[in-house]
Structure formats: structure tokens, C-alpha cells
Amino acid sequence: MNFLYKTLLTFVFFYITVGETSAQKSIVLSSTTSTEQSGLFGHILPPFEKKTGIQVKVVAVGTGQALDIGRRGDADVVFVHDKVAEEKFVADGFADKRIEVMYNDFILLGPKSDPAKVAGGKDIQVALKKIADSKSIFVSRGDKSGTHAAELRYWKGAGIEVSPNMPWYKETGSGMGPALNTASGMNGYILSDRATWLTFKNRGDLTILVQGDPKLFNQYGVMLVSSAKHPKVKKAEGQAFIDWIVSKEGQDSIASYKVAGEQSFFPNAKQ
């Protein structure tokens, strides 16, 4: 009986120790729906996990929600795309610094019939004004994401104050994929990141109508959540991920991700 008891204790201790070790070798990464739904994480995380033994648990939400998760200390690393909001996150003490990782661009999509006559334009704000003037259906994520924040900046630049009370302006409160589904179903215009659009299958009559405006530049940044604010943050493991993603290996992994032969993200971390 004594032997069995000791054996049981040894097993329990081993189980707990392994469990703790396993828990220490993982991080929670709060990020955007665009990085997840584009397929990027499915491409870049396996080599990182294989090299370090650190499992990355991704929580994919809008940038605003991803930052809120970091503020609560429920994530170790935040990887998003709203520079203004990211800089405030740092200024408020929730991270020591913000590091730029990669970029792509936003595009304006709409039905091929193009009722607002915006096709081929190079100025996103001019295009949005035409959409508003013609009261053509516009689908907004309306979810405080990085894409939503960019969209609101473009409307403001066009001198237009949008509201869900406007019959033609439809807020979904959803991620990029579901919002694209709504726009496809309604034959409406929508602002999208290019990477999610490349992987989106239910395109219907949607096509790219406006692209190439420098204002459509879409920068992504990464931040380690402050362990001073939240002691439970896995600082070493989180920093290991950041060090890898900005290293040549991580940057090359980002650059190598393509959809239908087209590069989705462009690394630009400062070495």
C-alpha cells in the first residue's frame, strides 16, 4: 500500500510539473481577424513553435478588442494595425514599446456595376464622397478594428460624418470575413485589407475598384504586454516571439506567404 501511495504521489507530482512546464511554454497572442483569416498565422507560427517549443494561442478579434485584451492582462503579446491606438497603449503604460513588423494595404471593393462610379480612382476619399452622394450601399465592420478605424479616418478626410442611422451605411459589428460576406450579399461597397480579400471565396459580384492611394497603407505593429502592469504576463516567452518575428527568419517567413502567387504581407521590421 505504501509503495502504491508513493507511486501515486510521484505520478501526480510528475503530472503537475509537466503541466506547469507546458503552461510556461505557451503564450496568448491577441491579434486581428485579418492576420488570422488571411492564413498568415497558419504559415508563420509552425516554424516558430518548432524552433522554440513555445505554443502560440491566437485570439483573433478587431484591433480595438485585441488591445482591450492586452489592457486586461489576458494576452502576453498584442499584434495589431492601428498606429494611433498602439501608441496610446504604450503611452498608457500597457507596453514599453511598439515595434513595426510588416505592412500591406487596404482596398475599396464594390459591385462590378459600380453605381457610385468610383472604379479606377486613386483617391479613397474622393471615392467615399461619391458613394455617399449616390447613397450607394456601404458595408462597415463597425467593430473598432484597425480596418474600421482607417475607414472612419477616410470618411473624416472626405468631410463626411457617417452614422448607422443612414439607410445606405450598414454596420455589421463583425470581423473582415463576415463583413465581406455581407457586402457580397448586398452588392455593397466595403473597405478591406488586401490579404483577407485574397483568401476570400464568396466574392459574388465584388471586385477591387480603388487601390494604390498612399493613404491606404496598412502598417502592423507588435507589443509585449507590460509585466509591471500584469505580473502574470509571460515576459520571456512573449519576448522570444517578438524577437523571432522581427528576425531575418521571421521576416522571411512573412515574405514567403503567398495566396494564388501574390504576396500578402511585406516585412519591414528595422533590424
C-alpha positions as CSV (number, residue, x, y, z in Angstrom):
1,M,0.0,0.0,0.0
2,N,2.9,2.3,0.9
3,F,4.5,1.6,-2.4
4,L,1.3,2.3,-4.3
5,Y,0.9,5.6,-2.4
6,K,4.4,6.7,-3.2
7,T,3.9,5.8,-6.8
8,L,0.7,7.8,-7.0
9,L,2.4,10.8,-5.4
10,T,5.2,10.6,-7.9
11,F,2.8,10.4,-10.8
12,V,0.8,13.4,-9.5
13,F,4.0,15.4,-9.0
14,F,5.2,14.5,-12.5
15,Y,1.8,15.4,-14.0
16,I,1.7,18.8,-12.2
17,T,5.3,19.5,-13.2
18,V,4.8,18.7,-16.8
19,G,1.6,20.7,-16.8
20,E,3.4,23.7,-15.4
21,T,6.2,23.4,-17.8
22,S,3.8,23.1,-20.7
23,A,1.9,26.2,-19.5
24,Q,5.1,28.1,-19.3
25,K,5.9,27.2,-22.9
26,S,2.9,28.9,-24.4
27,I,1.7,32.5,-25.0
28,V,-1.6,34.2,-25.7
29,L,-1.4,36.4,-28.8
30,S,-4.2,38.9,-29.3
31,S,-4.4,39.9,-32.9
32,T,-6.6,41.0,-35.7
33,T,-9.0,38.9,-37.8
34,S,-7.0,39.9,-40.9
35,T,-3.9,38.1,-39.7
36,E,-5.9,35.0,-38.8
37,Q,-8.4,34.9,-41.7
38,S,-5.7,35.7,-44.3
39,G,-4.0,32.4,-43.3
40,L,-0.8,34.2,-42.3
41,F,-0.6,32.7,-38.8
42,G,-1.1,29.2,-40.1
43,H,2.0,29.8,-42.2
44,I,4.4,31.6,-39.8
45,L,3.6,30.1,-36.4
46,P,4.5,26.4,-37.0
47,P,8.2,27.2,-37.7
48,F,8.4,29.4,-34.6
49,E,6.8,26.8,-32.4
50,K,9.1,24.1,-33.8
51,K,12.2,26.2,-33.1
52,T,11.3,27.4,-29.6
53,G,8.8,24.9,-28.3
54,I,6.5,27.8,-27.4
55,Q,2.9,27.3,-28.4
56,V,1.1,30.4,-29.6
57,K,-2.6,30.6,-28.8
58,V,-4.2,33.2,-31.1
59,V,-7.2,35.3,-30.1
60,A,-8.3,36.9,-33.3
61,V,-10.6,39.9,-32.9
62,G,-10.7,43.5,-34.1
63,T,-7.7,45.7,-33.1
64,G,-9.7,47.6,-30.5
65,Q,-10.7,44.4,-28.8
66,A,-7.2,42.9,-29.1
67,L,-5.8,46.0,-27.3
68,D,-8.5,45.7,-24.6
69,I,-7.4,42.1,-24.1
70,G,-3.9,43.3,-23.6
71,R,-5.1,46.0,-21.2
72,R,-6.7,43.4,-19.0
73,G,-3.6,41.3,-19.0
74,D,-5.3,38.4,-20.7
75,A,-2.7,38.3,-23.5
76,D,1.1,38.3,-23.5
77,V,1.6,39.9,-26.9
78,V,-0.5,42.2,-29.0
79,F,-0.1,42.2,-32.8
80,V,-2.4,44.7,-34.5
81,H,-2.7,47.5,-37.1
82,D,-3.8,50.9,-35.7
83,K,-0.7,53.0,-35.0
84,V,-2.6,55.7,-33.2
85,A,-4.2,53.3,-30.8
86,E,-1.0,51.3,-30.4
87,E,0.9,54.4,-29.4
88,K,-1.7,55.2,-26.8
89,F,-1.4,51.7,-25.5
90,V,2.3,52.3,-24.9
91,A,1.7,55.8,-23.5
92,D,-0.7,54.4,-21.0
93,G,1.9,52.0,-19.8
94,F,0.5,48.8,-21.1
95,A,3.6,48.1,-23.2
96,D,7.1,49.5,-23.1
97,K,7.4,49.9,-26.9
98,R,5.7,49.3,-30.2
99,I,7.7,47.5,-32.9
100,E,6.7,47.7,-36.6
101,V,6.6,44.3,-38.2
102,M,5.0,44.3,-41.7
103,Y,2.6,46.1,-43.9
104,N,0.1,45.6,-46.7
105,D,-2.7,47.9,-47.9
106,F,-6.4,48.5,-47.8
107,I,-8.5,48.3,-51.0
108,L,-12.0,49.5,-51.8
109,L,-14.3,46.8,-53.1
110,G,-17.7,47.1,-54.7
111,P,-20.0,45.5,-57.2
112,K,-18.9,45.4,-60.8
113,S,-21.9,47.5,-61.7
114,D,-20.3,50.3,-59.6
115,P,-23.4,52.5,-59.1
116,A,-21.2,55.3,-57.5
117,K,-18.8,55.3,-60.5
118,V,-15.6,55.0,-58.4
119,A,-13.7,52.4,-60.4
120,G,-10.2,53.2,-61.4
121,G,-9.9,56.1,-58.9
122,K,-6.7,56.6,-56.9
123,D,-8.1,58.7,-54.1
124,I,-10.1,56.8,-51.4
125,Q,-11.7,60.0,-50.0
126,V,-13.0,61.1,-53.4
127,A,-14.4,57.6,-53.9
128,L,-16.1,57.6,-50.5
129,K,-17.7,61.0,-51.3
130,K,-19.1,59.6,-54.5
131,I,-20.6,56.7,-52.6
132,A,-22.2,59.0,-50.0
133,D,-23.5,61.4,-52.7
134,S,-25.1,58.5,-54.6
135,K,-26.3,56.8,-51.4
136,S,-24.9,53.5,-52.6
137,I,-24.8,50.7,-50.0
138,F,-21.6,50.8,-48.0
139,V,-20.8,48.0,-45.5
140,S,-18.7,48.9,-42.5
141,R,-17.2,46.5,-40.0
142,G,-18.3,48.9,-37.2
143,D,-16.2,46.9,-34.7
144,K,-13.5,49.3,-33.6
145,S,-11.0,47.2,-35.6
146,G,-7.9,48.7,-37.3
147,T,-9.8,48.5,-40.6
148,H,-12.8,50.3,-39.1
149,A,-10.5,53.0,-37.6
150,A,-8.9,53.5,-41.0
151,E,-12.3,53.7,-42.7
152,L,-13.5,56.4,-40.3
153,R,-10.3,58.4,-40.9
154,Y,-11.1,58.3,-44.7
155,W,-14.7,59.4,-44.2
156,K,-13.5,62.2,-42.0
157,G,-10.9,63.2,-44.6
158,A,-13.7,63.3,-47.2
159,G,-15.7,65.6,-44.9
160,I,-18.5,63.1,-44.3
161,E,-19.9,62.1,-40.9
162,V,-21.3,58.6,-41.3
163,S,-23.9,57.1,-39.0
164,P,-25.7,53.7,-38.8
165,N,-28.9,55.8,-38.9
166,M,-28.1,56.4,-42.6
167,P,-30.1,53.8,-44.6
168,W,-27.2,53.2,-47.1
169,Y,-24.5,52.8,-44.3
170,K,-24.6,49.3,-42.9
171,E,-22.5,48.4,-39.8
172,T,-22.0,44.7,-39.2
173,G,-20.0,44.7,-35.9
174,S,-18.1,41.7,-37.2
175,G,-14.7,40.6,-38.5
176,M,-13.5,41.1,-42.0
177,G,-14.7,37.8,-43.4
178,P,-18.3,38.1,-42.2
179,A,-18.4,41.7,-43.3
180,L,-17.2,40.7,-46.8
181,N,-20.0,38.1,-46.9
182,T,-22.5,40.9,-46.1
183,A,-21.1,43.2,-48.7
184,S,-21.2,40.3,-51.3
185,G,-24.8,39.5,-50.4
186,M,-25.9,43.2,-50.6
187,N,-23.8,44.2,-53.6
188,G,-22.3,46.9,-51.4
189,Y,-19.0,48.7,-51.2
190,I,-16.6,47.8,-48.4
191,L,-13.1,48.6,-47.3
192,S,-10.9,45.5,-46.8
193,D,-7.3,44.6,-46.2
194,R,-5.9,43.0,-49.3
195,A,-4.7,39.8,-47.5
196,T,-8.2,38.8,-46.4
197,W,-9.6,39.6,-49.8
198,L,-7.1,37.3,-51.5
199,T,-8.3,34.4,-49.4
200,F,-12.0,35.2,-49.5
201,K,-14.0,32.8,-51.6
202,N,-17.6,34.1,-51.5
203,R,-16.8,37.1,-53.8
204,G,-20.1,37.2,-55.7
205,D,-20.1,40.4,-57.8
206,L,-17.4,42.2,-55.7
207,T,-14.2,43.4,-57.3
208,I,-11.4,45.8,-56.5
209,L,-12.4,49.3,-57.5
210,V,-9.9,51.6,-55.8
211,Q,-6.3,50.9,-54.8
212,G,-2.9,52.5,-54.8
213,D,-3.7,55.6,-52.7
214,P,-0.8,56.1,-50.3
215,K,-3.4,56.7,-47.6
216,L,-4.4,53.1,-47.9
217,F,-1.0,52.0,-46.4
218,N,-1.7,49.5,-43.6
219,Q,1.1,49.0,-41.0
220,Y,1.2,46.3,-38.4
221,G,2.9,46.5,-35.0
222,V,3.7,44.1,-32.2
223,M,3.9,44.9,-28.4
224,L,4.8,42.9,-25.4
225,V,2.2,43.5,-22.7
226,S,3.8,45.1,-19.6
227,S,4.7,42.7,-16.8
228,A,4.8,45.7,-14.5
229,K,1.1,46.2,-15.1
230,H,0.3,42.5,-15.2
231,P,2.8,40.2,-13.4
232,K,1.3,37.1,-14.9
233,V,2.4,38.1,-18.4
234,K,4.9,35.5,-19.8
235,K,7.6,38.1,-20.5
236,A,10.4,35.7,-21.6
237,E,8.2,33.7,-24.0
238,G,6.5,36.8,-25.3
239,Q,9.8,38.5,-26.0
240,A,11.0,35.3,-27.7
241,F,8.1,35.6,-30.2
242,I,8.8,39.2,-30.8
243,D,12.5,38.6,-31.3
244,W,11.7,35.9,-33.8
245,I,9.1,37.8,-35.8
246,V,11.5,40.7,-36.3
247,S,14.5,38.5,-37.0
248,K,15.5,37.6,-40.6
249,E,13.9,34.2,-40.2
250,G,10.6,35.6,-39.1
251,Q,10.6,38.4,-41.7
252,D,11.5,35.9,-44.4
253,S,8.6,33.7,-43.3
254,I,6.2,36.6,-43.6
255,A,7.5,37.5,-47.1
256,S,7.1,33.9,-48.2
257,Y,3.4,33.7,-47.5
258,K,1.5,34.0,-50.8
259,V,-2.0,33.4,-51.9
260,A,-2.5,32.5,-55.6
261,G,1.0,33.6,-56.2
262,E,0.5,37.0,-54.7
263,Q,2.4,38.2,-51.6
264,S,0.0,39.1,-48.8
265,F,2.3,40.9,-46.3
266,F,5.6,42.8,-46.7
267,P,8.0,42.7,-43.8
268,N,9.6,46.0,-42.7
269,A,10.9,45.5,-39.2
270,K,14.0,47.6,-38.5
271,Q,16.9,45.2,-37.8
